[in-house]
Amino acid sequence: MAISDINEYAHLTDADVEALGAELDMLRRQIESSLGEKDRRYLRRTIYAQRGLEVLGRAALFGSHRRPLWLLGAGSLAAAKIIENMELGHNVMHGQWDWMNDPEVHSTTWEWDMVCAAPHWKHSHNYIHHKYTNVLEMDHDVGYRALRVTRDDPWEPRRLFQPVLNIVLAAAFEWGIALHDLELKEVIAGRKPMEQARPEIKLFARKVARQLGKDYVLYPVMTGPNFRRTLTANLTANLVRNLWAYVVIFCGHFPDGTEKFTPETLENETQGQWYLRQMLGSANFDAGPALAFMSGNLCYQIEHHLYPDLPSNRMAEVAVRVRELCEKYDLPYNTGSLPVQYLQTLRTINKLALPDRFLIDTSDDAPETASEHRFDGLPRRGGGLKTALAQVRERRRANRRRRRTTGAS
């Protein structure tokens, strides 16, 4: 059901894919050669803004018995945690600022303000997810081992609870990320050696103790009689950060048209094919400067997947060139408004909670699941993938009209 021949699916020849890869390599070199003082200033201003918001929030909570100050404190802390998580932690730990050779903002030294330990995230995300993006059984971010987001994952009765599980995952997103790399199910089943798991669990426990102690003991105690109000403000800030991170991440990975791949696509995969897999397996959402900043510039998820270690503040510039390449090679550029991208994701999660017999589209031609066989039976009219997908949509609409007509008669 997933894509096993990426060239065939993309309607590109080997030469086309090689040429696309060469153009994307050139774009990387151009961005790398232009990094400099302007980028440094951007990072420093982001750090100052984030720290300023946190100080403002902590100070306001000393007067949190007054409702406006509680709101100011919780809101400032939520914004500070979002910026630290999305635009600083995520991007610094990707190595986007390693070129500065500054130990304060280096991928090897940064530890972020959430319960997930940095080394665990860097392994599960930087290495596993970005190397094996959307490859079934290899990229564990496809549904985060909790949700069914493709029909390649066989339906089981427990999937009926998926809509509820999705809400829980959203609210506790930092905990889901923190547990992701521990693979506790594998440990319990004996498939992951305890010798490997024990130090990972200890590191996780230390990080959790530090985070819980800071947010739910130390800072509330510092505000004296406002202990309870500060505690609820910290809980609120963490919840808002979790929900926002969940929405941004899910909108980059699970809207319609984010394709999945079989392990066979990795055999003799070229750099051009790796680029193509990132382009087909990711999605953006439309954003102005403020929304882009608060999303860690992950509104440019396609560009981030192409160049995960290039500074986030350059992704808007990169996106212009990537769009041009998509037009040139007749490839889709998967983007839309944030509500549309999220509603498509939510529809997939809720729809795939049901057994396949209740689903209308085929396992090779559905909005969330596709393979190169979705084009079987279509006349070749020239053009590339975007043109072929338009034909597929045409055929799907015709089939649905036919079903409605048959049902009415």
C-alpha positions as CSV (number, residue, x, y, z in Angstrom):
1,M,0.0,0.0,0.0
2,A,2.9,2.4,0.7
3,I,5.1,3.7,-2.1
4,S,7.8,1.1,-3.0
5,D,9.1,2.8,-6.2
6,I,9.6,6.5,-5.5
7,N,10.7,7.4,-9.0
8,E,7.6,5.8,-10.6
9,Y,5.3,7.4,-8.1
10,A,6.8,10.8,-8.7
11,H,6.7,10.3,-12.5
12,L,10.4,11.2,-12.7
13,T,13.3,9.4,-14.4
14,D,16.6,8.6,-12.8
15,A,18.1,11.6,-14.6
16,D,15.3,13.9,-13.3
17,V,15.8,12.8,-9.7
18,E,19.6,13.3,-10.1
19,A,19.0,16.8,-11.5
20,L,16.6,17.6,-8.7
21,G,19.1,16.5,-6.1
22,A,21.9,18.5,-7.7
23,E,19.7,21.7,-7.6
24,L,18.8,21.1,-3.9
25,D,22.5,20.5,-3.1
26,M,23.4,23.8,-4.7
27,L,20.7,25.5,-2.7
28,R,22.2,24.1,0.5
29,R,25.6,25.4,-0.4
30,Q,24.2,28.9,-1.2
31,I,22.5,29.2,2.2
32,E,25.5,27.8,4.1
33,S,27.9,30.3,2.4
34,S,25.6,33.2,3.3
35,L,25.3,32.5,7.0
36,G,26.7,35.3,9.1
37,E,26.1,38.2,11.6
38,K,22.5,38.7,10.6
39,D,21.7,35.1,11.6
40,R,23.7,35.5,14.9
41,R,21.6,38.5,15.8
42,Y,18.4,36.7,15.0
43,L,19.4,33.9,17.4
44,R,20.5,36.2,20.2
45,R,17.3,38.3,19.9
46,T,15.2,35.1,20.1
47,I,17.1,34.0,23.3
48,Y,16.6,37.5,24.9
49,A,12.9,37.5,24.0
50,Q,12.4,34.0,25.4
51,R,14.2,34.8,28.6
52,G,12.4,38.1,29.0
53,L,9.0,36.4,28.7
54,E,10.0,33.9,31.3
55,V,11.2,36.5,33.7
56,L,8.0,38.5,33.2
57,G,5.9,35.4,33.8
58,R,7.7,34.4,37.0
59,A,7.6,38.0,38.3
60,A,3.9,38.3,37.6
61,L,3.1,35.2,39.5
62,F,4.3,36.8,42.8
63,G,1.0,38.7,42.5
64,S,-1.0,35.9,41.0
65,H,-3.8,36.3,43.7
66,R,-4.9,39.1,41.3
67,R,-6.5,37.5,38.3
68,P,-4.9,39.8,35.6
69,L,-1.4,38.9,37.0
70,W,-2.2,35.2,37.0
71,L,-3.2,35.5,33.3
72,L,-0.1,37.5,32.5
73,G,2.1,35.0,34.3
74,A,0.6,31.9,32.7
75,G,0.4,33.5,29.3
76,S,4.0,34.8,29.4
77,L,5.3,31.4,30.6
78,A,3.4,29.6,27.9
79,A,4.9,31.8,25.2
80,A,8.4,31.4,26.7
81,K,8.0,27.6,26.8
82,I,6.7,27.5,23.2
83,I,9.6,29.6,21.9
84,E,12.2,27.6,24.0
85,N,10.7,24.3,22.8
86,M,10.1,25.1,19.1
87,E,12.4,27.9,17.9
88,L,15.3,27.2,20.3
89,G,15.5,23.7,21.7
90,H,14.3,21.8,18.6
91,N,16.4,23.8,16.2
92,V,19.6,24.1,18.3
93,M,19.6,20.4,18.9
94,H,19.3,19.8,15.2
95,G,22.7,21.5,14.9
96,Q,21.4,24.5,13.1
97,W,23.6,26.8,15.0
98,D,26.7,24.6,15.4
99,W,28.5,26.7,12.7
100,M,28.8,29.5,15.3
101,N,31.0,27.3,17.5
102,D,29.3,28.8,20.6
103,P,29.0,26.2,23.4
104,E,25.8,27.9,24.7
105,V,23.9,27.2,21.6
106,H,25.5,24.0,20.4
107,S,23.6,20.8,19.7
108,T,25.8,18.8,22.1
109,T,25.2,21.0,25.1
110,W,21.6,22.3,24.9
111,E,19.0,20.8,27.3
112,W,15.5,21.9,26.8
113,D,12.7,22.8,29.2
114,M,10.6,19.7,29.0
115,V,10.6,16.2,30.5
116,C,12.3,14.6,27.4
117,A,16.0,14.2,27.9
118,A,17.9,15.8,25.0
119,P,20.0,12.7,24.1
120,H,16.9,10.6,23.8
121,W,15.2,13.1,21.5
122,K,18.2,13.5,19.3
123,H,18.4,9.8,18.7
124,S,14.7,9.2,18.0
125,H,14.2,12.4,16.0
126,N,17.4,13.6,14.4
127,Y,18.7,10.1,13.6
128,I,15.7,7.7,13.3
129,H,13.0,10.1,12.0
130,H,15.0,12.3,9.7
131,K,17.0,9.5,8.2
132,Y,14.1,7.1,7.7
133,T,11.3,9.7,7.2
134,N,7.9,7.9,6.8
135,V,9.5,4.5,6.0
136,L,7.2,1.9,7.5
137,E,8.6,-0.1,10.5
138,M,11.7,2.2,10.5
139,D,10.4,5.6,11.3
140,H,8.6,5.3,14.6
141,D,7.2,8.9,14.3
142,V,4.6,7.5,11.8
143,G,1.8,7.6,14.4
144,Y,4.2,7.6,17.3
145,R,3.5,3.9,17.9
146,A,0.2,5.1,19.3
147,L,-2.0,6.2,16.4
148,R,-3.0,4.5,13.1
149,V,-2.3,7.1,10.4
150,T,-2.0,4.8,7.4
151,R,-3.8,1.7,6.2
152,D,-0.4,0.0,6.0
153,D,-0.8,-0.4,9.8
154,P,-3.4,-3.2,10.1
155,W,-6.5,-2.4,12.1
156,E,-6.9,-3.8,15.6
157,P,-9.9,-3.4,18.0
158,R,-7.8,-1.1,20.2
159,R,-7.9,1.4,17.4
160,L,-11.5,2.2,18.3
161,F,-10.2,4.2,21.2
162,Q,-7.8,6.2,18.9
163,P,-9.8,9.5,19.0
164,V,-9.6,9.5,22.8
165,L,-5.9,8.5,22.8
166,N,-5.2,11.4,20.4
167,I,-6.6,13.9,22.9
168,V,-4.5,12.4,25.7
169,L,-1.4,12.5,23.5
170,A,-2.0,16.1,22.6
171,A,-2.4,17.2,26.3
172,A,0.6,15.1,27.4
173,F,2.7,15.6,24.3
174,E,6.0,16.2,26.1
175,W,5.5,12.9,28.0
176,G,4.8,11.0,24.7
177,I,8.0,12.4,23.2
178,A,10.0,11.6,26.4
179,L,8.8,8.0,26.5
180,H,9.2,7.5,22.7
181,D,12.9,6.6,22.6
182,L,12.8,4.5,25.8
183,E,10.8,1.7,24.0
184,L,9.5,0.4,27.3
185,K,7.2,-2.1,25.5
186,E,10.3,-3.6,23.9
187,V,12.0,-3.8,27.3
188,I,9.0,-5.5,28.9
189,A,8.8,-8.0,26.0
190,G,12.5,-8.7,26.4
191,R,13.4,-7.5,22.9
192,K,15.5,-4.6,24.3
193,P,18.3,-5.6,26.7
194,M,18.0,-4.3,30.2
195,E,21.7,-3.4,30.0
196,Q,20.8,-0.9,27.3
197,A,17.6,0.3,28.9
198,R,18.7,0.9,32.5
199,P,21.0,3.9,31.8
200,E,18.3,5.4,29.5
201,I,15.6,5.0,32.2
202,K,17.9,6.6,34.8
203,L,18.5,9.6,32.6
204,F,14.8,9.9,32.0
205,A,14.1,9.7,35.7
206,R,16.6,12.4,36.5
207,K,15.2,14.7,33.8
208,V,11.6,14.2,35.1
209,A,12.6,14.9,38.7
210,R,14.4,18.1,37.6
211,Q,11.4,19.3,35.6
212,L,8.7,18.4,38.1
213,G,10.8,19.9,40.9
214,K,11.4,23.1,39.1
215,D,7.8,23.7,37.8
216,Y,5.7,22.2,40.5
217,V,7.8,22.7,43.7
218,L,10.6,25.3,43.5
219,Y,8.9,28.1,41.6
220,P,5.5,27.7,43.4
221,V,7.3,27.7,46.8
222,M,9.1,30.9,45.9
223,T,5.8,32.8,45.5
224,G,4.8,31.9,49.1
225,P,1.0,32.3,49.7
226,N,0.5,32.1,45.9
227,F,1.9,28.6,45.8
228,R,-1.3,27.0,44.5
229,R,-1.9,29.8,41.9
230,T,1.7,29.5,40.6
231,L,1.3,25.8,40.4
232,T,-1.8,26.0,38.3
233,A,-0.1,28.7,36.1
234,N,2.8,26.4,35.5
235,L,0.5,23.5,34.7
236,T,-1.4,25.7,32.3
237,A,1.8,26.9,30.6
238,N,3.0,23.4,30.1
239,L,-0.4,22.3,28.8
240,V,-0.6,25.1,26.3
241,R,3.0,24.4,25.1
242,N,2.1,20.7,24.7
243,L,-1.1,21.4,22.7
244,W,0.7,23.8,20.4
245,A,3.7,21.6,19.8
246,Y,1.3,18.7,19.0
247,V,-0.7,20.7,16.5
248,V,2.4,22.1,14.7
249,I,4.1,18.7,14.5
250,F,1.0,16.8,13.4
251,C,0.3,19.4,10.7
252,G,3.8,18.8,9.3
253,H,3.4,15.0,9.1
254,F,-0.1,13.7,8.8
255,P,-2.3,15.9,6.5
256,D,-3.5,14.5,3.2
257,G,-0.7,13.8,0.8
258,T,2.0,13.1,3.2
259,E,3.2,9.8,1.7
260,K,4.5,6.7,3.4
261,F,7.2,4.4,2.0
262,T,8.2,0.7,2.2
263,P,11.7,-0.3,3.3
264,E,12.4,-1.3,-0.3
265,T,12.7,2.4,-1.2
266,L,15.9,2.6,0.9
267,E,17.7,0.0,-1.2
268,N,20.4,1.9,-3.2
269,E,18.6,5.2,-2.4
270,T,20.4,8.1,-3.9
271,Q,20.7,11.6,-2.4
272,G,18.1,12.8,-4.9
273,Q,15.7,10.1,-3.9
274,W,16.3,10.9,-0.2
275,Y,15.4,14.6,-1.0
276,L,12.3,13.4,-2.9
277,R,11.2,11.3,0.0
278,Q,11.4,14.3,2.3
279,M,9.4,16.4,-0.1
280,L,6.6,13.8,-0.6
281,G,6.5,12.8,3.1
282,S,6.2,16.3,4.7
283,A,3.6,19.1,4.7
284,N,3.7,22.8,5.4
285,F,1.1,25.2,6.6
286,D,0.7,28.9,5.6
287,A,2.0,31.3,8.1
288,G,3.1,35.0,8.4
289,P,6.2,36.0,10.3
290,A,4.6,35.8,13.8
291,L,3.0,32.4,13.3
292,A,6.2,31.1,11.7
293,F,8.3,32.2,14.7
294,M,5.9,30.7,17.2
295,S,5.9,27.4,15.3
296,G,9.7,27.3,15.3
297,N,9.5,27.9,11.6
298,L,8.1,24.3,11.3
299,C,5.4,25.8,9.1
300,Y,8.2,25.1,6.6
301,Q,8.3,21.4,7.4
302,I,9.1,20.4,3.9
303,E,12.2,22.7,3.8
304,H,13.1,21.6,7.4
305,H,13.1,17.9,6.3
306,L,15.2,18.8,3.3
307,Y,17.7,20.7,5.4
308,P,17.2,19.8,9.1
309,D,20.5,21.4,10.1
310,L,20.1,24.8,8.3
311,P,19.0,27.7,10.6
312,S,15.2,28.0,10.9
313,N,15.2,31.7,10.1
314,R,16.3,30.9,6.6
315,M,13.5,28.5,5.8
316,A,11.2,31.2,4.4
317,E,13.9,32.0,1.9
318,V,14.5,28.4,1.1
319,A,10.8,27.8,0.6
320,V,10.6,30.2,-2.3
321,R,13.2,28.2,-4.2
322,V,11.7,24.8,-3.2
323,R,8.3,25.9,-4.6
324,E,10.0,26.9,-7.9
325,L,11.6,23.4,-8.1
326,C,8.2,21.7,-7.4
327,E,6.8,23.7,-10.3
328,K,9.7,22.8,-12.5
329,Y,9.5,19.1,-11.8
330,D,5.6,19.1,-11.7
331,L,5.7,17.9,-8.0
332,P,3.0,18.9,-5.5
333,Y,3.9,21.4,-2.8
334,N,1.8,20.3,0.2
335,T,0.6,23.3,2.1
336,G,-2.6,24.9,3.3
337,S,-4.0,26.9,6.2
338,L,-3.2,25.6,9.7
339,P,-6.9,24.8,10.3
340,V,-7.2,22.9,7.0
341,Q,-4.0,20.9,7.6
342,Y,-5.1,20.0,11.2
343,L,-8.6,19.1,10.2
344,Q,-7.3,16.7,7.5
345,T,-5.0,15.1,10.2
346,L,-7.9,14.8,12.6
347,R,-10.1,13.2,10.0
348,T,-7.4,10.6,9.2
349,I,-7.0,9.8,12.9
350,N,-10.7,9.4,13.5
351,K,-11.4,7.6,10.2
352,L,-8.6,5.0,10.7
353,A,-10.0,4.2,14.1
354,L,-12.6,2.2,12.1
355,P,-12.1,-1.2,10.5
356,D,-11.1,-1.0,6.8
357,R,-14.5,-2.4,5.7
358,F,-16.1,0.9,6.7
359,L,-13.7,2.9,4.6
360,I,-14.6,4.0,1.0
361,D,-11.2,4.7,-0.7
362,T,-8.9,1.9,-1.7
363,S,-5.7,1.0,0.1
364,D,-3.7,2.4,-2.8
365,D,-5.6,5.5,-3.4
366,A,-6.8,7.3,-0.2
367,P,-5.9,10.8,1.0
368,E,-3.7,9.4,3.8
369,T,-2.4,6.2,2.2
370,A,-1.2,5.8,-1.4
371,S,1.1,3.9,-3.6
372,E,2.2,4.0,-7.2
373,H,-0.7,1.8,-8.0
374,R,-3.1,4.7,-7.5
375,F,-2.3,5.6,-11.1
376,D,-3.2,2.2,-12.6
377,G,-5.7,2.5,-15.3
378,L,-5.1,6.2,-15.9
379,P,-4.3,7.3,-19.4
380,R,-0.8,8.9,-19.7
381,R,-1.3,12.5,-20.7
382,G,2.2,13.7,-20.1
383,G,3.3,15.8,-17.2
384,G,4.5,14.7,-13.8
385,L,3.1,13.8,-10.4
386,K,1.0,16.9,-9.9
387,T,-0.7,16.4,-13.2
388,A,-1.3,12.7,-12.4
389,L,-2.7,13.5,-9.0
390,A,-5.2,15.9,-10.6
391,Q,-6.4,12.9,-12.8
392,V,-6.7,10.8,-9.7
393,R,-8.9,13.4,-8.0
394,E,-11.0,13.6,-11.2
395,R,-11.5,9.8,-11.2
396,R,-12.3,9.7,-7.5
397,R,-15.0,12.4,-7.9
398,A,-16.5,10.5,-10.8
399,N,-16.5,7.3,-8.8
400,R,-18.3,9.0,-5.9
401,R,-20.9,10.5,-8.3
402,R,-21.4,7.0,-9.7
403,R,-21.9,5.5,-6.2
404,R,-24.4,8.2,-5.3
405,T,-26.3,7.7,-8.5
406,T,-26.4,3.9,-8.0
407,G,-27.5,4.4,-4.4
408,A,-30.3,6.7,-5.4
409,S,-31.6,4.4,-8.1
